[in-house]
Amino acid sequence: MKIEILYPELCNLFGDLANAEYLARSCEAELIRTSLSEKPHFIDNDIALVCLGGTTERGQLIARDALKPWLPELLKRADNGGLVLVTGNAVELFGEYIETDGGEKLPMLGVFRTHAKRDMMHRFNSLYLGEFENMKIVGFKSQFSFSYGETGEGLFKTIRGAALNKETSAEGLRRGGLLLTYLLGPLVILNPPFAKWLLGEMGVENPALAFEKEAFAVYETRLKEFSDPARGFEY
């Protein structure tokens, strides 16, 4: 079994690389790191999961250009059930455009009929609590932009915190096996039920996580904290 990280030299903010590393350790998968100059391995090889993490605003343009030639194959993979996990502001690569503070519209890949709007003078930091496939999701956000447009039901349904924007409960986007979320950092480590779901979708029978007991203990503590109505969410 193989897990591929796209552009780790660029798309590596907030510990996002740990998502792939933790899953690989949990199922003894081979971890493949594909640089900007390389042809993605998922084109010609059987890859159980492809991961793409957040980057800088300039990095978004570089990652967009690197991924664009391979987008049809990536979508074909996702539409046939292949898993692609996209986190942080990498979500915005798959919308129609990013609008800058100055009003410039930077074209993106156009997979979803959404667009992002930046406000570089105001970073939004927040905790997050949501739902997915009858499980609770906890996480963190730190971003200069929100996404708008035809978001659909999203990936996660928000319970507390901001979603794709502050006017919707839809957090993230989904198209088949293409899973996109603004949630940062080691999302998979923070959410062991979601990690086990991913492993199951990857074809792992009876998935068991690395440090599973400890991961669930921390998850339950954080879930209790995030569910407390007295807990502030934006910071």
Secondary structure, DSSP 8 states (H G I E B T S, - for coil): -EEEEE-TTTS-GGGTHHHHHHHHHHHT-EEEEE-TTS--GGGTS--SEEEE----HHHHHHHHHHHGGGHHHHHHHHHTT-EEEEEGGGGGGGSSEEE-TTS-EEE---SSSEEEEE-TT--EEEEEEEEETTEEEEEEEEESEEEEE--TT-SEEEEES--SSTT-SEESEEETTEEEE---SSHHHH-HHHHHHHHHHTT-SS---TTHHHHHHHHHHHHHHHH-TTS--B-
